[in-house]
Amino acid sequence: MRSRSSRALGLTRTLAVVTILASALATTRDAAAVGTRTFDLATIDDLGAGDLTNVSVDSRGQVRPGLAYGKTAVSDAQTAWGSVLLPDGSILLGTGNEGKIIRVAGGQVEVAATTGQMAVTSLAIAWGGDVVAGSFPNGKLYRLPKGQGKGEAAKEMPTKLEGVEYIWALAYDDKSKSLYAATGPEGKVLRIDDSGKAQVHFDAEDAHITSLALGPDGKVYCGTAGKALLYRIDAPGRAAVVHDFDAEDVSAIAIAKDGTVWAAANKYNGGFSMPGKGGGTGVPGPSYSRPSKAGEGVLYRFVGGVGESMMENRKAHIMALSLSDDGLPYIGLGGDGRIMTVSADHLERVVADTEERQITSLVMSGKKRYFIGSDPVVIHEVTGEGGKDAVWTSKVLDAGLPAEFGQLSWRSDGTGAVELETRTGNTQTPDATWSAWSKPLDARQTRQPEGSLRADSRATVQGRRLRGAPLPLRDGQRASGAHERVRGGPRTAQRQAAAGPLFVGRQGAEAVVQRQPQVGGRQPRQGRAALPRLLSPGGSDSMARRPQAR
């Protein structure tokens, strides 16, 4: 579940790790408590299952500052494909389903040029600073002088691309003044000069070359759809297979300054297939290359020709790949609209969680960093990390039985303030029947237990502020869902290795439990709860950790 909230949070630069647990005592009207269940969110999947706003979660169970970014909606497009950053700081975006090239600058969006094609799939700055655009379904190239235009039809290049219906990627080599194009459905990499003359640089067995990149030594790398082969092209017509992926396509390639090669490959589990020859004009939209259902993605690193799997994602495929100035890889996912990265020691992080379904383009180096979401189309310019609006919200946890949530426990290193907020309800998706968020609790405050929760069929009762004591459950009460939020200041927290009920410790907590009345003699739905959102006031950059349900 990914519910949004307007409540703000600032995170500080110091690492903050928080583990939050919740216990529920299950009873019936005629029986005493039958047991205690503990929800412990500690994995990246559990931590990432809620909502992340300017925070990140990682594979060590930590929540820390994520990317802070703006939002510029693009209403003149249905889908987003490639993009390019111009020297003046404006961004050109290739879109579908009307094949427009859109300029975004200073928050203003305008159509720079039209192509009459279904989609502009790729853009590259080439000869003299002109921008070249590739398209489908007719496999045409267009050239925009200096990337400028006022909405008129783009000028088609006088280039004859025999057998080409799809141009999937472009890469320009400034040393040789050559533009390389990855094409389909005949699986060729074409080399094009300034005059528009095209030559076949490499002809693969697969029908589509879907990704392309240039190494610092001038060698061309390309990836295919079908056999999912990663090639290094050493000379015209001569190539070596770098890796044979157990996948369906190589969707993205990026090469670091030191020659390290990064490549992403995907499986779609029958979710889509690439178009065949002559199929371009008959399809209703570019859905065949932007799968509607999430697949599975893998990210590999190649150093000295030796490959290493750095990240596997079985819930989403990889649509975009970019390297930071220090060589750190960032991937854009399809299916959940998130951005992830991984360190050399395999620490995985979700660093951005957008409302869009797909991240189709990334630029994570240079003075201006941005990424593009599709479905709907939005450009996000990265402004930093963390910030006052950084909020982590847990997923909703379901107690499964008539129950009442008791205690929360977590601890930190005491170097700053951490605040916790909770809310409760009795539906899987939070709605107007849920309680309001509780007042923030400062971690430096100590709360003593003040008795037990009591509720009748219509009352909403606040749980007392706890310190190391469970809240007794009353017969007939049902644990409502509980979202909880934690604010964390300049504090480093350690995960608490605890079993059984959650204890508040010195930080304290406040929960609201709402009991739903019986309707028509039926019992209300099973109780649900969600653990806290993590917040930290007044900082710019912090880290916290979300627990795992078990």
Disulfide bonds with the S-S distance in Angstrom:
none
